[in-house]
């Protein structure tokens, strides 16, 4: 693997922890990301000669920290803060504060703390999501733009404005008071699931999924559930991610080729994760507040997880759950997924009518999802020419090479 590919791989896996550590050190999200990027430049030049270090994430963090210290030296700001950090780098720092001590914080996780900061009320909802996906999820602005069907320039502006706003507001790198959590929790849940979704089905690149990104989102979700045991939707979010992640071992062949749901070997699904997902959903239900959007999605995922086969899946129940989800949290993607369930429960003709209504609304224009589903339904109805056209449109819209290969394979299977 050449140096550039090594750096890219390390960044995708370690970026959230590196930036979180640097933000804690310098107190500025924008500066932290700049320092991390400078360390990446050093890695590109050095790793090609010396090879990838044993702990590349620690190497990048250490280099970025030294750059921060050098910057402070140049500005002749050798204050107590600099001496404390230099002391820590030399390995002479004291151990962490004991719970309840002067420096104790209830969220003892730098990445989760960074998410709470990025979801600060000073930022708009759109800015919170974009900044968290960029800084914590390690997604490029192009990937974020594709997720939300927005121009790249729009996403770039949101991220730049968000960083400037946090700096201007002098937002400290510290856990907000518990009384402030409810105002940020919805945003935190949303970005955690968006990070997981990007890991589950990458919007671009040459990999069908990015399991390490999804795994980090699931880890953060579990930490969050431990902090907020009375929040049903947090438990439901964990349940949803557990169910989805349980299929990772069967979603690709050893060479990375995608394996679709109907073709997966269900004996390779992680039964322990399915059990954990069911337990998390049960905890959410036990709070007795009714099911929210994440709980409904988790219930749908559970239907798939416990079904012996695609044919034995309870599609009628899934349709009902999608209808409830669509009323509670209207979304064209939810409607599209409901159409897929309807096609399995009732037939492709009924589902096609739903898809045509979504197309007329124009809410998924530019997304490969709609022509992909429409092509599948047309193929099942025997309208092969139209199906090929829709699948070709979807292939042209996707930026993920593996997804494109799947769509082209379906076109080839239709013949003609």
N, C-alpha and C positions, 0 to 999 in steps of 0.2 A: 504494500500500500504506500503510495507516495505521500510526501509531507502534507500537501493540500488536502487530500482525502482524509488523512489522519486528523488534521486540525478540524475539519468539518465534522467528522464523527465525534470527536471529543466535545466540540462546542454544543452539538445537539444534545449530548447526554449531560454535560456538566454546567451549561451556561447559567441555569437558574441558581445553582448553589454558588457559583463564582460571583455573579452579580450581587446576589443577596449578601455575601460576605463583604464585598467591597462597599455596598451601600451602608452597611453597618459601620464600616470604617470611616468613610468620607462624608456620609450624611447627605449624599446627593445622587439621585438615580441617574441623571444624565452623565455626570462625571464618572460614576462607577462603570457605566457601559463603555464610555470612551477609554478608560483604563484597561478594561477587559479586551477591547478591540486592539489596543496597542500591544498587549501581551500576545494576542493571536499573530500579529505581524512578526514579532520576535520568534514565535514558535515556527512560523513558516520558514524563516531563514536558518534557524538553528537545528530543527528536527531533521531537515534534509541531510545534514552533515553528521549529527550525533545520534540520530534515531529517536523514536518516541520514548520519553521517560517512563519509568515504571508506574508513576502516578501522575498522568498528564494534567488532571484537573488541579492537583495541588501545585504543580509546576506553574501553570497559568496564573493561579491565585497569588502565588508568591511573587512572581514577576510583576503582576499588576500592583501589588502592595508596595513593592520597592519603587515603582514608578510614582506612586502617590507620595511616598516619602521624599523622593528626589525632587518632586515638584514643590513640596513644602520647604525643602532646603533652599531651593532656588529663590523662593519668596521670603527667605530668612524668617520663617515662621516656626522656629524651634521652640515650641511651647510645650506645655505639659502633655498635651494630646499626642504630639509627635513622639515624645520620649516614652510614653506608655505603650504606643504601638510598636516602636522599635524594640522595646523591652520584650514585648510579646513575641515578636518575630525571632528573637534570639532564644526563645524557649524558656524564658525565665519568669513568665507570668504566673501569678497565683492561680489556683483552681477556680472554677465557677462559683458564683455566690450560692450559698445555701438557700433553699426555698424559704421565702419570708424575709430574706435579707434585703439590704438596700438596693441591690441591682436585680432583684427577682422579678420576672415577668411571667404571666400565666401561659403565654404562647412561647414555648421553648423550641422554636423551629424557625430558622432564618428565612426559608423559602415561603412558609405560610405567612410570616410577619411581613414579608415583601408584598405578598398578595393583598393583605389588609391595607398596606400603605398605598399601593396602586389603586385600590378601590376607595380612596379618600373622598369624602363628600364634596371637596373643592372641585373635583373633576366631574364632567358629565358622564352619563352611563356609557356612551360610545367611547369616550376617551379612556375610561377605566378598563374596558374590555381590550381595546387596542394596545394600551400600554402593558397590561398584564401578559397578553399573548406574546408581545415582543420581548419583554424583559424576563418574564418567568418561563414562558413556554418556549422561548428561543426561536419563534417563528419569524420568518422574514416578512417585510412589509408586503411583498408580492403574495405570500401565502395567506396573510391576513386579509388582503384585498379579495382574494378568491373565495375565502370563507364567507365574506359578507357581500360579495358581488358589487364591490366598490372600486373606483379608480385607485391605482396605487398612490397617486399624488394626494388623494383625500386622506388615505390612511397615514401617509407620512406626516401630513400636517397635523393630524390628530395626536400622533405620538410626540412630535416636537412640542406642540402646545401643552400637552399633559406634563411633560418633563419641566417645562418652564413654569407652569402653574405650581407644581410641587415645590420647586426651588423658591419661587416668589413667596409662597405661603409658609416657607421654612418648616415644612412637614418633617418632624423628627423620625428617625428610624427606631421606633419603639411601638410596642403593642398598644392599640387604643384601649381605653377603659372599657370594661364589659358593657357599660351602658351604651357605648357607641357601636357595639357589634351589630345589633339588629339593622341599623341603617346601612351597613355595608354587606351584610350576610348574603343578600340576594345576588349582588354583584360577584362576591367571592365564589358562591356556588356556581354561578354562570360561567365564570372564566375557568374554574377547575374542570367543569364538564367540557368546555370548548377545547381545553388542552388535551383532555382524554380523547375527544372525538378526532382531533388531528392525529393523535397516535393510533387510533383504531383504523382510520381510513385517511391516509396522507393525501393532502390536496395536490401535491406535486412531488416530483422526484422520481427515482427508479425503485422505490420500495412501496409495496402494497400497504404496509402499516409500519409504525414506529413504536414498537412495544415499549422501549425505554421511556418514551414520553408519556404514554398511557400509564405505565407503571408509576411514574412520579406523581401523576394526577391522582391515582388511586391511593398512593401513600399519603398525600396531602389530605385527601378526603377522609381517610381513617383518623388522622390526627385531629381534623376538625370535628369529627363525630365524637372523639374522646373529650374534646373541650366543651362541646355543646350537646350533652346527652339528652336534653329535653326538646331538641329541634328535630321534628320528624322528617322534614325534607332533607336534612343533612344525612340522616341514616338511609333515606330512600336513594339519595344520590350515590352513596357508597354501594348500596345494593345493586343499583343499575350498572355501575362500573364493574362490580364483581361478576355479575352475569355476563356482561359483554366480554370481559377479559378471560372468562373461563374457556372461550372458544379459540383463543390465540393459537394454541398448539395445533389446531386443525385447519386454520385459515390459509395456510400456505404450504407448498411442498418444500422439501429441503433446499431447492434452488431459488425459493422466493416466489414461485408461480402462485397466483391466487387460486384458492379453492372456495367456490361459492357455497352458500348455506346448504342447498339441497344436495351437494356432493360431499359434504364433510363427513369424516369418520367420527361419529359421536362418541365412540369409546375413547377418543383422544381429548375430549373436553375435560377440563379440570373439575372433577366432582367436588373437591374440597371448596373450591371457589363458589360453586353453585350453592352448596350448603351455607357458606358464609353469606352469600347474597340473600338467600331465603331468610336467614336469621336477622339480617339487617332490615329487610322489609317488614318482618314481623315486629321488630322493635319500633319501627315507624308507625305501624298500624296500632300497636299497643298504647300509644300516646292518646289515641281516641280523638284526633282532630280532623279526621277525614283525609283522603288522599289528595295531595297536590300534584303538580306536573311531574316531578321526579318519581313520585311513588307510582303514578300511572304508567310511566315509561318503564319503571322497574318491573311492574306487574306484567307488562307485555314481554319484556325480556325473559321473565321467569317462565312464561308460557312456552317460549322457544327452548329454554334450558332444560325443562323437564320432559319435553316431547320425545318419544322414541325415534320419530322420523318426521320428515317434512309433511308426509301425508297424514300422520296421526296428530299433528299440531292442532290445538283448539282455535281454529281460525275465526269461528263465530265470536268467541270471547275476545279475541284480539281486535276484531272490528268494533265491538262495543267499547273496549278500553280506548281505542283511538278516537271514537266519537266523543267520549267524555273528555279526553285530552284536548280535542279540537275546540270544545266549548270553553274549557278552562283556560287554555293558552292557545288561541288561534294562531296558526302558522301554516304556510303553504306546504312545507316539508311534511308536517303532520298529516295534512290532507293527502299528500302523495303516498305516504306510507299506508294510510287507510285504504287508498285505492288498491295497493298491492295486496293487502289483507282481504279486501272484497273480491279481488280476482281469484283468490284461493278458496274463499268461502262460498261465493256465488257463481263467479265466472268472469272471464275477461271483458265481456261486452258491458256489464254493469260498471266495471272498474274504468273502462275507457271513457265513459261519460263523465266520471269524476275528473279524470285527467284532462279531458277537453275543457272542462270548466276552469281548471287551474290555468291552463294555457291561455284561455281567453282573458283571464284576469291579469296576465302578464307579470305576475309577481316572481316567477322563477326564470324570467328571460335571461339568457346568458349562462345559465347553469346546465351542466350535463345531466343532472338528475332527471328532469322531466322528459327529454327525448329518449333517455335510456329506458325509463319505465314504459313510455308510450311504445317504443319499438318492441319491447318484450310482449306487450299486450297484443299489438298488431300481428306479431308472429304467431301467437297462440290462436288468433282468429283466422289464420291462413292468409293474411294480407301481406305477403312476403315483400313485394316491391316497396310498399310504404314502410314496412318494418326496417328494411335495409337502409332506407333514406334517414329514418329517425336515429338508428344506431350509428350511422355515419356522422350525423350532426353531433351526437353525444361524444363520439370519439374525437371530433375536431375541437370540442369545447373543454375536454379534460386536460389537465396539465400533469397528470400522473401516468407515467409510462406503463405501469402494470395494469391500471384501469383501462387504458387505451387498448392494450393487447387483448384484454378480455372482450371488449366491445367488438374489435375487429374479428376475433374468433367467432363471435356470435353471428356476425355478418357472413363470414365464410361458411358457417354451418347452414345458413339459409339457402346457399347455392345461388345460381343465376349470375 
